[in-house]
Amino acid sequence: MATITLNNLTYTYPEASVPVLDHVNLTLPAHQFTLLTGPSGTGKSTLLRLMTGLIKLPADHGQITYDDQDLATLAATDRAGQVALMFQNPNQQFAMDTVQNELVFALENRQVDPQVMTNRINEALDFVGIRDLQDRQINHLSGGEKQKVALAVIVAMNSDVILLDEPFASVDPAARASLLRRLIKLRDDAGKTIILADHDLTDYETLVDQVVQINADRSLSSLPKPQWPHFFAAFSAQAASDHHWPLPKNAPNALFDLQQVQLQQGSFVLLQPTDLQFLDHRNTLITGPNGSGKSTLFEALVRLNPYTGQINYHGDNIQKLKAKRYARQIALLFQDAETQFLNITVAEELAQSQKYAYGDYFTTDRIQQALTQLNLAGRDEQVIYTLSEGQKKKLQILSMLIMQSPVLLMDEPLKGLDLKSVDALVTLLKTTQAATQQTLIIISHQLTGLTSLIDYHLRFDQHQLQYQEVAP
């Protein structure tokens, strides 16, 4: 089991003018659970990738050691035994088609004996609680289910050190609590060293051994334990919400009118035949467990997924509307920001959105104001794929807002965002909506900072989609 030491570590991305991490010195003790915090884009993911060797640390830029052995001197196969990383976006690390094949692939690369592989895979799936996903196609899973699969792969690899980058960003609250308990079990029963980056600080105070912050000067510091109560209480105060939303009344001119709509995935019924309305110029929040069918519902609303029954948009059957006209009316913000981008640089992506915008609210000046508001100013020529996941998410949302579609379906828009970014984003959404009268329908597990934007709440669970009068 390994103690990790960061010695005078400095890293600057190619063509960047300032380092993302600067003269970092820190010890991460073996068998401990460390929480890594800091705003979006401050280098958390970069640090984790440096600690696995996925990003090579240039010579004379410091050193990373595992039990006093330089990470740079470890062979790739030995390094995998020492440390494993769960990416913030699990799609970036999957290589195979099914959950079973992904686990086999990972263990084959670790040169695990085939005689013990089946037991190892079953134990990992059972540990995470996803045996029912074993034979599923990965690209048919929800975002939260993919994060659980990625964790099962990490568990199966049995590395000494487990690094996790926003592992609960798409996971429902009950699953998050369950997975946290499993991580504690890995630390206490298997002696694993766990380092986890997260913006949501809920439940960590009594579970972790160390809290590490990325500072304004791009160094790291361990927060003294006497300061923990104030640190976690400040987050809890910001995160607290007590909203009660009314039940909507049926309207003769509903935005969407679902008539006996049923959703399936193969032979599995996600939504039983349902009658439901979404109201125009009102913001609706949809919550529910991972895999319940929330994203599938959005895909049905934009005609990307089959369904039975009928969906009307402003009284017209969406299947009878011309595809191009309908696509201009209803826009879908994907859960994975990278899948939405079509260009290379930030400026190119924004220019394309402005060119094909439905309206003219977002002038060049307003776009620059929004970039400043979202802390993205000055990145016009930056390659999109070098942004942090949180920065990509903010750029994705701004790009879709510029398009000014009358209806925007937003799938996990707060994924990977710190509270400051959430506040800035919600303020931008409110300002834009006041000017454009856009209707928002939002899927989100994270409610912190979002509730003031919401008019109605739908719960998707147990094959039912129903309005709820109180916040979940």
Secondary structure, 3 states (H helix, E strand, C coil): CCCEEEEEEEECCCCCCCCCEEEEEEEECCCCEEEEECCCCCCHHHHHHHHHCCCCCCCCCCEEEECCEEHHHCCHHHHHHHEEEECCCHHHCCCCCEHHHHHHHHHHHCCCCHHHHHHHHHHHHHHHCCHHHCCCEHHHCCHHHHHHHHHHHHHHHCCCEEEEECCCCCCCHHHHHHHHHHHHHHHHHHCCEEEEECCCCCCCCCCCCEEEEECCCCCEEECCHHHHHHHHHHHHHHHCCCCCCCCCCCCCCCCEEEEEEEEEECCEEEEEEEEEEECCCCCEEEECCCCCCHHHHHHHHCCCCCCEEEEEECCEEHHHCCHHHHHHHEEEECCCHHHHCCCCEHHHHHHHHHHCCCCCCCCHHHHHHHHHHCCCCCCCCCEHHHCCHHHHHHHHHHHHHHHCCCEEEEECCCCCCCHHHHHHHHHHHHHHHHHHCCEEEEECCCCCCCHHHCCEEEEEECCEEEEECCCC
